[in-house]
Amino acid sequence: MSIVDDDEGSRLALSNLVRSLGFQVRLYESAEEFLTSASVVDVACLISDICMPGMSGIDMYEYLLAQGYAPPTIFVSAYPTPSLQARAANSDALVLLEKPYPAASMTHWLSVAIGKP
């Protein structure tokens, strides 16, 4: 699992949840940092904030799609405007969760992403 979020508190809280479920996780504070990492081709699930300085989470996902590789992706956003919601829905990502989201929602979507009921 890889988490891309410019907010350190959100990134760390989500990584604690993911680790508590038994998954290994890598953390990135920007889309650019993730895209230049070796994790791009070796990630089972990508969790990304949408609104970040520089490249947005959706732009990063669209870039991955254009490169022929986009892992199951869960978007998160504190400010999911209708236009962001529509763009996320049209991107083939799994879901857009509004921050703060219940841990049970993230747990459900992580199960969907890795194909476990």
C-alpha contacts under 8 A as a table, 3 or more apart, distances in Angstrom:
res1	aa1	res2	aa2	distance
1	M	23	F	7.08
1	M	24	Q	6.32
1	M	25	V	4.75
1	M	26	R	6.36
1	M	43	V	5.63
1	M	44	A	5.57
1	M	45	C	4.85
1	M	46	L	5.91
1	M	47	I	7.59
2	S	25	V	5.49
2	S	26	R	4.74
2	S	27	L	5.91
2	S	28	Y	7.52
2	S	39	S	7.70
2	S	43	V	6.50
2	S	45	C	6.46
2	S	46	L	5.02
2	S	47	I	6.20
3	I	11	R	6.76
3	I	14	L	7.97
3	I	15	S	7.38
3	I	25	V	7.18
3	I	26	R	6.27
3	I	27	L	4.99
3	I	28	Y	6.10
3	I	46	L	6.10
3	I	47	I	4.80
3	I	48	S	5.78
4	V	11	R	7.29
4	V	27	L	6.18
4	V	28	Y	4.72
4	V	29	E	5.60
4	V	30	S	5.91
4	V	31	A	6.43
4	V	34	F	7.03
4	V	46	L	7.70
4	V	47	I	6.26
4	V	48	S	4.63
4	V	49	D	6.30
4	V	57	G	7.89
5	D	8	E	7.14
5	D	10	S	7.18
5	D	11	R	5.68
5	D	28	Y	6.51
5	D	29	E	5.08
5	D	30	S	6.22
5	D	48	S	5.89
5	D	49	D	5.06
5	D	52	M	7.18
6	D	11	R	7.50
6	D	28	Y	7.72
6	D	29	E	4.44
6	D	30	S	5.78
6	D	49	D	7.59
6	D	52	M	5.96
6	D	53	P	7.63
7	D	10	S	5.44
7	D	11	R	6.12
7	D	29	E	7.25
8	E	11	R	4.99
8	E	12	L	6.06
8	E	29	E	7.37
9	G	12	L	5.28
9	G	13	A	6.08
10	S	13	A	5.19
10	S	14	L	6.03
11	R	14	L	5.36
11	R	15	S	6.11
11	R	27	L	7.07
11	R	29	E	7.96
12	L	15	S	5.00
12	L	16	N	6.20
13	A	16	N	5.19
13	A	17	L	6.49
14	L	17	L	5.08
14	L	18	V	6.19
15	S	18	V	5.05
15	S	19	R	5.99
15	S	25	V	6.53
15	S	27	L	7.63
16	N	19	R	5.16
16	N	20	S	6.05
17	L	20	S	5.09
17	L	21	L	6.56
17	L	103	A	7.48
18	V	21	L	5.27
18	V	22	G	6.88
18	V	23	F	5.81
18	V	24	Q	7.51
18	V	25	V	7.10
19	R	22	G	5.09
19	R	23	F	4.97
19	R	24	Q	6.03
19	R	25	V	6.87
20	S	23	F	7.36
28	Y	31	A	7.43
28	Y	33	E	6.13
28	Y	34	F	5.78
29	E	33	E	6.83
29	E	34	F	7.93
30	S	33	E	5.21
30	S	34	F	6.46
30	S	52	M	7.03
30	S	53	P	7.61
30	S	54	G	7.71
30	S	55	M	7.60
31	A	34	F	5.15
31	A	35	L	6.09
31	A	54	G	7.75
31	A	55	M	5.88
31	A	56	S	6.87
31	A	57	G	6.53
31	A	60	M	6.04
32	E	35	L	5.10
32	E	36	T	6.27
32	E	54	G	7.83
32	E	55	M	6.86
33	E	36	T	5.42
33	E	37	S	6.40
34	F	37	S	5.19
34	F	39	S	7.14
34	F	40	V	6.85
35	L	39	S	7.94
35	L	40	V	6.10
35	L	60	M	7.85
36	T	40	V	7.79
37	S	40	V	6.32
38	A	41	V	6.77
38	A	42	D	7.34
39	S	42	D	4.95
39	S	43	V	5.85
40	V	43	V	6.23
41	V	69	Y	7.26
43	V	46	L	6.80
43	V	71	P	6.64
44	A	71	P	6.21
44	A	72	P	7.06
44	A	113	A	7.76
44	A	114	I	6.80
45	C	71	P	5.58
45	C	72	P	5.07
45	C	73	T	5.86
45	C	74	I	7.78
45	C	110	L	7.60
45	C	113	A	6.20
45	C	114	I	7.06
46	L	71	P	6.26
46	L	72	P	6.23
46	L	73	T	4.67
46	L	74	I	6.28
47	I	73	T	5.70
47	I	74	I	4.72
47	I	75	F	5.82
47	I	76	V	7.34
48	S	57	G	5.68
48	S	73	T	7.41
48	S	74	I	6.36
48	S	75	F	4.98
48	S	76	V	6.07
49	D	52	M	6.88
49	D	56	S	7.77
49	D	57	G	5.67
49	D	75	F	5.64
49	D	76	V	4.70
49	D	77	S	5.51
50	I	56	S	5.43
50	I	57	G	4.18
50	I	58	I	5.95
50	I	75	F	6.25
50	I	76	V	6.21
50	I	77	S	5.70
51	C	56	S	5.45
51	C	57	G	6.58
51	C	77	S	6.78
52	M	55	M	6.68
52	M	56	S	5.34
52	M	57	G	7.12
53	P	56	S	7.04
55	M	59	D	6.12
55	M	60	M	6.45
56	S	59	D	5.13
56	S	60	M	6.18
57	G	60	M	5.05
57	G	61	Y	6.21
57	G	75	F	7.40
58	I	61	Y	5.00
58	I	62	E	6.12
58	I	87	R	7.77
58	I	88	A	6.80
58	I	91	S	7.67
59	D	62	E	5.08
59	D	63	Y	6.10
60	M	63	Y	5.03
60	M	64	L	6.29
61	Y	64	L	5.04
61	Y	65	L	6.23
61	Y	70	A	6.59
61	Y	73	T	7.96
61	Y	91	S	7.93
62	E	65	L	4.97
62	E	66	A	6.21
62	E	91	S	7.30
63	Y	66	A	5.10
63	Y	67	Q	6.31
64	L	67	Q	5.04
64	L	68	G	6.42
64	L	69	Y	5.29
64	L	70	A	5.02
65	L	68	G	5.09
65	L	69	Y	5.38
65	L	70	A	5.11
66	A	69	Y	7.46
70	A	73	T	7.66
72	P	93	A	6.54
72	P	94	L	6.54
72	P	113	A	5.45
72	P	114	I	7.90
73	T	93	A	5.07
73	T	94	L	5.67
73	T	95	V	7.50
73	T	113	A	7.38
74	I	93	A	6.28
74	I	94	L	5.53
74	I	95	V	5.32
74	I	96	L	6.18
74	I	97	L	7.56
74	I	109	W	7.40
75	F	88	A	7.62
75	F	93	A	7.40
75	F	94	L	7.81
75	F	95	V	6.09
75	F	96	L	4.53
75	F	97	L	6.21
76	V	96	L	5.41
76	V	97	L	4.74
76	V	98	E	5.73
76	V	99	K	6.43
77	S	80	P	5.57
77	S	96	L	7.28
77	S	97	L	6.51
77	S	98	E	5.14
77	S	99	K	5.56
78	A	98	E	5.60
78	A	99	K	4.57
78	A	100	P	7.04
79	Y	98	E	7.20
79	Y	99	K	7.84
80	P	83	S	7.96
80	P	84	L	5.75
80	P	85	Q	5.96
80	P	98	E	6.49
81	T	84	L	5.17
81	T	85	Q	6.14
82	P	85	Q	4.99
82	P	86	A	6.12
83	S	86	A	5.10
83	S	87	R	6.13
84	L	87	R	5.04
84	L	88	A	6.00
85	Q	88	A	5.15
85	Q	89	A	6.06
85	Q	96	L	7.01
86	A	89	A	5.05
86	A	90	N	6.18
87	R	90	N	5.16
87	R	91	S	6.24
88	A	91	S	5.12
88	A	92	D	7.33
88	A	93	A	6.54
88	A	95	V	7.49
88	A	96	L	6.67
89	A	92	D	6.34
89	A	93	A	6.83
89	A	95	V	7.26
89	A	96	L	7.76
90	N	93	A	7.86
93	A	96	L	7.92
94	L	109	W	7.57
94	L	113	A	7.52
95	V	109	W	7.70
97	L	101	Y	6.38
98	E	101	Y	5.77
101	Y	105	S	6.73
101	Y	106	M	7.33
102	P	105	S	5.36
102	P	106	M	6.86
103	A	106	M	5.25
103	A	107	T	6.09
104	A	107	T	4.96
104	A	108	H	6.07
105	S	108	H	5.13
105	S	109	W	6.34
106	M	109	W	5.19
106	M	110	L	6.06
107	T	110	L	5.14
107	T	111	S	6.29
108	H	111	S	5.20
108	H	112	V	6.39
109	W	112	V	4.88
109	W	113	A	6.07
110	L	113	A	4.95
110	L	114	I	6.33
111	S	114	I	5.40
111	S	115	G	5.90
111	S	116	K	4.95
111	S	117	P	6.10
112	V	115	G	5.03
112	V	116	K	6.12
112	V	117	P	6.88
113	A	116	K	7.83
